[in-house]
Amino acid sequence: MKSLMSRLLSSRNYNTKYDDMALTVLRLFIGLTMAFSHGLGKLPPSEMLVSGVAALGFPSPEFFAWSAGLAEFAGGILLAIGLLTRPAAAFVVITMIVAAFGAHAADPFAKKEMALLFLFSSLFFVLHGAGRWSVDHLITKKK
């Protein structure tokens, strides 16, 4: 019982299959939610999105609207499968910084909350990587 209690309360990483499973479930949920709940609706960018990007002061608003949509959709797919995880997550982080502190700058926290959750979830994957149950790991593991 003490071993179980120690394990439940410990902050040490045991690097078990459950750690890999938890990381994979989080990566899949964050990636697929970003791709299909947020990114897919922005492709192709609507006039409202393009005008919103222009209102933020970005040059070439169509280019940056496409960039935002692709960062959310393609970045979410790549994050979900664990391919090019760090760069894909970095693009999502940048996009969510603009969303939270640009597009929703004047909005209450409740309106910024979703962008901030995606920002920090994606930042986790920038710093940590995809984990062992990912395409990145399959490509880079030593034989």
Rosetta constraint file for C-alpha pairs under 8 A:
AtomPair CA 1 CA 5 HARMONIC 6.14 0.50
AtomPair CA 2 CA 6 HARMONIC 5.90 0.50
AtomPair CA 3 CA 7 HARMONIC 6.08 0.50
AtomPair CA 4 CA 8 HARMONIC 6.16 0.50
AtomPair CA 5 CA 9 HARMONIC 6.19 0.50
AtomPair CA 6 CA 10 HARMONIC 5.69 0.50
AtomPair CA 14 CA 19 HARMONIC 7.66 0.50
AtomPair CA 15 CA 19 HARMONIC 5.78 0.50
AtomPair CA 15 CA 20 HARMONIC 7.46 0.50
AtomPair CA 16 CA 20 HARMONIC 6.72 0.50
AtomPair CA 17 CA 21 HARMONIC 6.07 0.50
AtomPair CA 18 CA 22 HARMONIC 6.00 0.50
AtomPair CA 19 CA 23 HARMONIC 6.17 0.50
AtomPair CA 20 CA 24 HARMONIC 6.08 0.50
AtomPair CA 20 CA 131 HARMONIC 6.52 0.50
AtomPair CA 20 CA 132 HARMONIC 6.40 0.50
AtomPair CA 20 CA 133 HARMONIC 6.42 0.50
AtomPair CA 21 CA 25 HARMONIC 6.09 0.50
AtomPair CA 21 CA 133 HARMONIC 7.73 0.50
AtomPair CA 22 CA 26 HARMONIC 6.18 0.50
AtomPair CA 23 CA 27 HARMONIC 6.05 0.50
AtomPair CA 23 CA 130 HARMONIC 7.62 0.50
AtomPair CA 23 CA 131 HARMONIC 6.77 0.50
AtomPair CA 24 CA 28 HARMONIC 5.99 0.50
AtomPair CA 24 CA 130 HARMONIC 7.68 0.50
AtomPair CA 24 CA 131 HARMONIC 7.35 0.50
AtomPair CA 24 CA 133 HARMONIC 6.48 0.50
AtomPair CA 24 CA 134 HARMONIC 7.73 0.50
AtomPair CA 25 CA 29 HARMONIC 6.09 0.50
AtomPair CA 26 CA 30 HARMONIC 6.02 0.50
AtomPair CA 27 CA 31 HARMONIC 5.83 0.50
AtomPair CA 27 CA 79 HARMONIC 6.38 0.50
AtomPair CA 27 CA 80 HARMONIC 5.35 0.50
AtomPair CA 27 CA 81 HARMONIC 7.97 0.50
AtomPair CA 27 CA 82 HARMONIC 7.62 0.50
AtomPair CA 27 CA 130 HARMONIC 7.38 0.50
AtomPair CA 28 CA 32 HARMONIC 5.81 0.50
AtomPair CA 28 CA 79 HARMONIC 7.27 0.50
AtomPair CA 28 CA 80 HARMONIC 4.26 0.50
AtomPair CA 28 CA 81 HARMONIC 7.03 0.50
AtomPair CA 29 CA 33 HARMONIC 5.82 0.50
AtomPair CA 29 CA 80 HARMONIC 7.21 0.50
AtomPair CA 30 CA 34 HARMONIC 6.00 0.50
AtomPair CA 30 CA 76 HARMONIC 7.29 0.50
AtomPair CA 30 CA 79 HARMONIC 7.85 0.50
AtomPair CA 30 CA 80 HARMONIC 7.17 0.50
AtomPair CA 30 CA 118 HARMONIC 7.29 0.50
AtomPair CA 30 CA 121 HARMONIC 7.32 0.50
AtomPair CA 30 CA 122 HARMONIC 7.90 0.50
AtomPair CA 31 CA 35 HARMONIC 6.09 0.50
AtomPair CA 31 CA 75 HARMONIC 7.41 0.50
AtomPair CA 31 CA 76 HARMONIC 3.94 0.50
AtomPair CA 31 CA 77 HARMONIC 5.73 0.50
AtomPair CA 31 CA 78 HARMONIC 7.32 0.50
AtomPair CA 31 CA 79 HARMONIC 5.06 0.50
AtomPair CA 31 CA 80 HARMONIC 4.37 0.50
AtomPair CA 32 CA 36 HARMONIC 5.92 0.50
AtomPair CA 32 CA 37 HARMONIC 7.80 0.50
AtomPair CA 32 CA 76 HARMONIC 5.78 0.50
AtomPair CA 32 CA 77 HARMONIC 6.17 0.50
AtomPair CA 32 CA 80 HARMONIC 5.95 0.50
AtomPair CA 33 CA 37 HARMONIC 5.25 0.50
AtomPair CA 33 CA 38 HARMONIC 7.12 0.50
AtomPair CA 33 CA 76 HARMONIC 7.42 0.50
AtomPair CA 34 CA 38 HARMONIC 5.24 0.50
AtomPair CA 34 CA 39 HARMONIC 6.14 0.50
AtomPair CA 34 CA 72 HARMONIC 5.78 0.50
AtomPair CA 34 CA 73 HARMONIC 6.59 0.50
AtomPair CA 34 CA 76 HARMONIC 5.20 0.50
AtomPair CA 34 CA 118 HARMONIC 7.73 0.50
AtomPair CA 35 CA 39 HARMONIC 4.73 0.50
AtomPair CA 35 CA 40 HARMONIC 6.00 0.50
AtomPair CA 35 CA 72 HARMONIC 5.53 0.50
AtomPair CA 35 CA 73 HARMONIC 3.91 0.50
AtomPair CA 35 CA 74 HARMONIC 6.68 0.50
AtomPair CA 35 CA 75 HARMONIC 7.21 0.50
AtomPair CA 35 CA 76 HARMONIC 4.50 0.50
AtomPair CA 35 CA 77 HARMONIC 5.96 0.50
AtomPair CA 36 CA 40 HARMONIC 5.18 0.50
AtomPair CA 36 CA 41 HARMONIC 7.57 0.50
AtomPair CA 36 CA 73 HARMONIC 6.76 0.50
AtomPair CA 37 CA 41 HARMONIC 7.29 0.50
AtomPair CA 38 CA 42 HARMONIC 7.07 0.50
AtomPair CA 38 CA 72 HARMONIC 6.56 0.50
AtomPair CA 38 CA 73 HARMONIC 7.26 0.50
AtomPair CA 39 CA 43 HARMONIC 6.88 0.50
AtomPair CA 39 CA 68 HARMONIC 7.92 0.50
AtomPair CA 39 CA 69 HARMONIC 5.09 0.50
AtomPair CA 39 CA 70 HARMONIC 6.77 0.50
AtomPair CA 39 CA 71 HARMONIC 7.50 0.50
AtomPair CA 39 CA 72 HARMONIC 4.41 0.50
AtomPair CA 39 CA 73 HARMONIC 4.06 0.50
AtomPair CA 39 CA 74 HARMONIC 7.82 0.50
AtomPair CA 39 CA 76 HARMONIC 7.84 0.50
AtomPair CA 40 CA 69 HARMONIC 7.20 0.50
AtomPair CA 40 CA 72 HARMONIC 7.83 0.50
AtomPair CA 40 CA 73 HARMONIC 5.65 0.50
AtomPair CA 41 CA 45 HARMONIC 7.98 0.50
AtomPair CA 41 CA 69 HARMONIC 7.96 0.50
AtomPair CA 42 CA 46 HARMONIC 6.78 0.50
AtomPair CA 42 CA 49 HARMONIC 7.60 0.50
AtomPair CA 42 CA 66 HARMONIC 7.84 0.50
AtomPair CA 42 CA 68 HARMONIC 7.95 0.50
AtomPair CA 42 CA 69 HARMONIC 4.96 0.50
AtomPair CA 43 CA 66 HARMONIC 7.18 0.50
AtomPair CA 43 CA 69 HARMONIC 5.77 0.50
AtomPair CA 43 CA 70 HARMONIC 7.43 0.50
AtomPair CA 44 CA 66 HARMONIC 7.07 0.50
AtomPair CA 44 CA 69 HARMONIC 7.64 0.50
AtomPair CA 45 CA 49 HARMONIC 6.00 0.50
AtomPair CA 45 CA 50 HARMONIC 6.56 0.50
AtomPair CA 45 CA 62 HARMONIC 7.65 0.50
AtomPair CA 45 CA 65 HARMONIC 6.02 0.50
AtomPair CA 45 CA 66 HARMONIC 6.08 0.50
AtomPair CA 45 CA 69 HARMONIC 6.96 0.50
AtomPair CA 46 CA 50 HARMONIC 6.33 0.50
AtomPair CA 47 CA 51 HARMONIC 5.99 0.50
AtomPair CA 48 CA 52 HARMONIC 6.03 0.50
AtomPair CA 49 CA 53 HARMONIC 6.17 0.50
AtomPair CA 49 CA 65 HARMONIC 6.42 0.50
AtomPair CA 50 CA 54 HARMONIC 6.17 0.50
AtomPair CA 50 CA 61 HARMONIC 5.59 0.50
AtomPair CA 50 CA 62 HARMONIC 5.54 0.50
AtomPair CA 50 CA 65 HARMONIC 5.55 0.50
AtomPair CA 51 CA 55 HARMONIC 6.07 0.50
AtomPair CA 51 CA 61 HARMONIC 7.29 0.50
AtomPair CA 52 CA 56 HARMONIC 6.50 0.50
AtomPair CA 52 CA 103 HARMONIC 7.47 0.50
AtomPair CA 53 CA 57 HARMONIC 6.91 0.50
AtomPair CA 53 CA 58 HARMONIC 6.17 0.50
AtomPair CA 53 CA 61 HARMONIC 5.43 0.50
AtomPair CA 53 CA 62 HARMONIC 7.93 0.50
AtomPair CA 53 CA 64 HARMONIC 7.05 0.50
AtomPair CA 53 CA 65 HARMONIC 6.34 0.50
AtomPair CA 54 CA 58 HARMONIC 5.50 0.50
AtomPair CA 54 CA 59 HARMONIC 7.11 0.50
AtomPair CA 54 CA 60 HARMONIC 7.71 0.50
AtomPair CA 54 CA 61 HARMONIC 5.05 0.50
AtomPair CA 56 CA 102 HARMONIC 6.65 0.50
AtomPair CA 56 CA 103 HARMONIC 7.04 0.50
AtomPair CA 58 CA 64 HARMONIC 7.29 0.50
AtomPair CA 59 CA 64 HARMONIC 7.98 0.50
AtomPair CA 60 CA 64 HARMONIC 6.55 0.50
AtomPair CA 61 CA 65 HARMONIC 5.89 0.50
AtomPair CA 62 CA 66 HARMONIC 6.16 0.50
AtomPair CA 63 CA 67 HARMONIC 6.12 0.50
AtomPair CA 64 CA 68 HARMONIC 6.07 0.50
AtomPair CA 65 CA 69 HARMONIC 6.26 0.50
AtomPair CA 66 CA 70 HARMONIC 6.00 0.50
AtomPair CA 67 CA 71 HARMONIC 5.88 0.50
AtomPair CA 68 CA 72 HARMONIC 6.20 0.50
AtomPair CA 68 CA 95 HARMONIC 5.97 0.50
AtomPair CA 69 CA 73 HARMONIC 6.02 0.50
AtomPair CA 70 CA 74 HARMONIC 5.24 0.50
AtomPair CA 70 CA 75 HARMONIC 6.79 0.50
AtomPair CA 71 CA 75 HARMONIC 4.78 0.50
AtomPair CA 71 CA 76 HARMONIC 7.34 0.50
AtomPair CA 71 CA 88 HARMONIC 7.24 0.50
AtomPair CA 71 CA 91 HARMONIC 5.61 0.50
AtomPair CA 71 CA 92 HARMONIC 5.61 0.50
AtomPair CA 71 CA 95 HARMONIC 7.01 0.50
AtomPair CA 72 CA 76 HARMONIC 5.57 0.50
AtomPair CA 72 CA 92 HARMONIC 6.02 0.50
AtomPair CA 72 CA 95 HARMONIC 7.67 0.50
AtomPair CA 73 CA 77 HARMONIC 6.31 0.50
AtomPair CA 74 CA 78 HARMONIC 6.08 0.50
AtomPair CA 74 CA 88 HARMONIC 7.87 0.50
AtomPair CA 75 CA 79 HARMONIC 5.96 0.50
AtomPair CA 75 CA 88 HARMONIC 4.63 0.50
AtomPair CA 75 CA 89 HARMONIC 6.46 0.50
AtomPair CA 75 CA 91 HARMONIC 6.91 0.50
AtomPair CA 75 CA 92 HARMONIC 6.42 0.50
AtomPair CA 76 CA 80 HARMONIC 6.06 0.50
AtomPair CA 76 CA 88 HARMONIC 7.42 0.50
AtomPair CA 76 CA 89 HARMONIC 7.79 0.50
AtomPair CA 76 CA 92 HARMONIC 7.77 0.50
AtomPair CA 77 CA 81 HARMONIC 6.38 0.50
AtomPair CA 78 CA 82 HARMONIC 5.80 0.50
AtomPair CA 78 CA 83 HARMONIC 5.09 0.50
AtomPair CA 78 CA 84 HARMONIC 6.49 0.50
AtomPair CA 78 CA 85 HARMONIC 6.31 0.50
AtomPair CA 78 CA 88 HARMONIC 6.36 0.50
AtomPair CA 79 CA 83 HARMONIC 6.39 0.50
AtomPair CA 79 CA 84 HARMONIC 7.42 0.50
AtomPair CA 79 CA 85 HARMONIC 5.12 0.50
AtomPair CA 79 CA 88 HARMONIC 6.29 0.50
AtomPair CA 79 CA 89 HARMONIC 6.49 0.50
AtomPair CA 79 CA 130 HARMONIC 7.65 0.50
AtomPair CA 81 CA 134 HARMONIC 6.25 0.50
AtomPair CA 81 CA 135 HARMONIC 6.48 0.50
AtomPair CA 82 CA 130 HARMONIC 5.36 0.50
AtomPair CA 82 CA 131 HARMONIC 7.96 0.50
AtomPair CA 82 CA 133 HARMONIC 7.89 0.50
AtomPair CA 82 CA 134 HARMONIC 4.59 0.50
AtomPair CA 82 CA 135 HARMONIC 5.23 0.50
AtomPair CA 82 CA 136 HARMONIC 5.81 0.50
AtomPair CA 83 CA 130 HARMONIC 7.92 0.50
AtomPair CA 83 CA 134 HARMONIC 6.95 0.50
AtomPair CA 83 CA 135 HARMONIC 5.21 0.50
AtomPair CA 83 CA 136 HARMONIC 5.11 0.50
AtomPair CA 84 CA 88 HARMONIC 6.00 0.50
AtomPair CA 84 CA 136 HARMONIC 6.46 0.50
AtomPair CA 85 CA 89 HARMONIC 5.87 0.50
AtomPair CA 85 CA 125 HARMONIC 6.96 0.50
AtomPair CA 85 CA 126 HARMONIC 7.19 0.50
AtomPair CA 85 CA 129 HARMONIC 6.28 0.50
AtomPair CA 85 CA 130 HARMONIC 5.86 0.50
AtomPair CA 85 CA 136 HARMONIC 7.23 0.50
AtomPair CA 86 CA 90 HARMONIC 6.04 0.50
AtomPair CA 86 CA 125 HARMONIC 6.19 0.50
AtomPair CA 86 CA 126 HARMONIC 4.42 0.50
AtomPair CA 86 CA 127 HARMONIC 7.46 0.50
AtomPair CA 86 CA 129 HARMONIC 5.88 0.50
AtomPair CA 86 CA 130 HARMONIC 7.60 0.50
AtomPair CA 87 CA 91 HARMONIC 6.35 0.50
AtomPair CA 87 CA 126 HARMONIC 7.17 0.50
AtomPair CA 88 CA 92 HARMONIC 6.48 0.50
AtomPair CA 89 CA 93 HARMONIC 6.12 0.50
AtomPair CA 89 CA 122 HARMONIC 5.02 0.50
AtomPair CA 89 CA 123 HARMONIC 6.73 0.50
AtomPair CA 89 CA 125 HARMONIC 6.27 0.50
AtomPair CA 89 CA 126 HARMONIC 5.69 0.50
AtomPair CA 90 CA 94 HARMONIC 6.27 0.50
AtomPair CA 90 CA 122 HARMONIC 7.03 0.50
AtomPair CA 90 CA 123 HARMONIC 6.94 0.50
AtomPair CA 90 CA 126 HARMONIC 5.99 0.50
AtomPair CA 91 CA 95 HARMONIC 6.18 0.50
AtomPair CA 92 CA 96 HARMONIC 6.02 0.50
AtomPair CA 92 CA 118 HARMONIC 7.75 0.50
AtomPair CA 92 CA 119 HARMONIC 6.92 0.50
AtomPair CA 92 CA 122 HARMONIC 6.56 0.50
AtomPair CA 93 CA 97 HARMONIC 6.14 0.50
AtomPair CA 93 CA 118 HARMONIC 7.47 0.50
AtomPair CA 93 CA 119 HARMONIC 4.83 0.50
AtomPair CA 93 CA 120 HARMONIC 7.48 0.50
AtomPair CA 93 CA 122 HARMONIC 5.91 0.50
AtomPair CA 93 CA 123 HARMONIC 6.21 0.50
AtomPair CA 94 CA 98 HARMONIC 6.46 0.50
AtomPair CA 94 CA 119 HARMONIC 7.88 0.50
AtomPair CA 95 CA 99 HARMONIC 6.19 0.50
AtomPair CA 96 CA 100 HARMONIC 5.88 0.50
AtomPair CA 96 CA 115 HARMONIC 5.29 0.50
AtomPair CA 96 CA 116 HARMONIC 6.81 0.50
AtomPair CA 96 CA 118 HARMONIC 6.80 0.50
AtomPair CA 96 CA 119 HARMONIC 5.27 0.50
AtomPair CA 97 CA 101 HARMONIC 5.78 0.50
AtomPair CA 97 CA 102 HARMONIC 7.38 0.50
AtomPair CA 97 CA 115 HARMONIC 7.58 0.50
AtomPair CA 97 CA 116 HARMONIC 7.68 0.50
AtomPair CA 97 CA 119 HARMONIC 6.76 0.50
AtomPair CA 98 CA 102 HARMONIC 4.77 0.50
AtomPair CA 98 CA 103 HARMONIC 6.47 0.50
AtomPair CA 99 CA 103 HARMONIC 4.85 0.50
AtomPair CA 99 CA 104 HARMONIC 6.00 0.50
AtomPair CA 99 CA 112 HARMONIC 7.81 0.50
AtomPair CA 99 CA 115 HARMONIC 6.29 0.50
AtomPair CA 100 CA 104 HARMONIC 5.14 0.50
AtomPair CA 100 CA 105 HARMONIC 6.19 0.50
AtomPair CA 100 CA 112 HARMONIC 5.19 0.50
AtomPair CA 100 CA 113 HARMONIC 7.86 0.50
AtomPair CA 100 CA 115 HARMONIC 5.47 0.50
AtomPair CA 100 CA 116 HARMONIC 6.35 0.50
AtomPair CA 101 CA 105 HARMONIC 4.55 0.50
AtomPair CA 104 CA 111 HARMONIC 6.97 0.50
AtomPair CA 104 CA 112 HARMONIC 5.99 0.50
AtomPair CA 105 CA 112 HARMONIC 7.83 0.50
AtomPair CA 107 CA 111 HARMONIC 5.96 0.50
AtomPair CA 107 CA 112 HARMONIC 6.87 0.50
AtomPair CA 108 CA 112 HARMONIC 6.77 0.50
AtomPair CA 109 CA 113 HARMONIC 5.81 0.50
AtomPair CA 110 CA 114 HARMONIC 7.86 0.50
AtomPair CA 112 CA 116 HARMONIC 6.21 0.50
AtomPair CA 113 CA 117 HARMONIC 6.11 0.50
AtomPair CA 114 CA 118 HARMONIC 6.30 0.50
AtomPair CA 115 CA 119 HARMONIC 5.96 0.50
AtomPair CA 116 CA 120 HARMONIC 6.13 0.50
AtomPair CA 117 CA 121 HARMONIC 5.96 0.50
AtomPair CA 118 CA 122 HARMONIC 5.85 0.50
AtomPair CA 119 CA 123 HARMONIC 6.07 0.50
AtomPair CA 120 CA 124 HARMONIC 6.20 0.50
AtomPair CA 121 CA 125 HARMONIC 6.85 0.50
AtomPair CA 122 CA 126 HARMONIC 6.34 0.50
AtomPair CA 123 CA 127 HARMONIC 6.25 0.50
AtomPair CA 124 CA 128 HARMONIC 5.84 0.50
AtomPair CA 124 CA 129 HARMONIC 7.80 0.50
AtomPair CA 125 CA 129 HARMONIC 4.84 0.50
AtomPair CA 125 CA 130 HARMONIC 6.28 0.50
AtomPair CA 130 CA 134 HARMONIC 6.03 0.50
AtomPair CA 130 CA 136 HARMONIC 6.93 0.50
AtomPair CA 130 CA 137 HARMONIC 7.61 0.50
AtomPair CA 131 CA 137 HARMONIC 6.81 0.50
AtomPair CA 132 CA 137 HARMONIC 5.38 0.50
AtomPair CA 132 CA 138 HARMONIC 7.80 0.50
AtomPair CA 133 CA 137 HARMONIC 6.84 0.50
AtomPair CA 133 CA 138 HARMONIC 7.99 0.50
AtomPair CA 134 CA 138 HARMONIC 6.51 0.50
AtomPair CA 135 CA 139 HARMONIC 6.19 0.50
AtomPair CA 136 CA 140 HARMONIC 6.19 0.50
AtomPair CA 137 CA 141 HARMONIC 5.50 0.50
